[in-house]
Amino acid sequence: METFKSRVKDALGEGSKAVQMEIVNQEQGDLPKLVDQMIVQERDAFAVSS
């Protein structure tokens, strides 16, 4: 499973041309900013905020 996860991350990760998109809204309350905030949260805070 770890090998599979690694291959998916490599295929779709930063710098990949597999999936192209442009994120237009990057204000504080928009989804990209919320995801960035949630990624760095501790487990308990993440459970509440998600």
Secondary structure, 3 states (H helix, E strand, C coil): CHHHHHHHHHHHCCCCCCCCCCCCCCCCCCHHHHHHHHHCCCHHHHHHHC
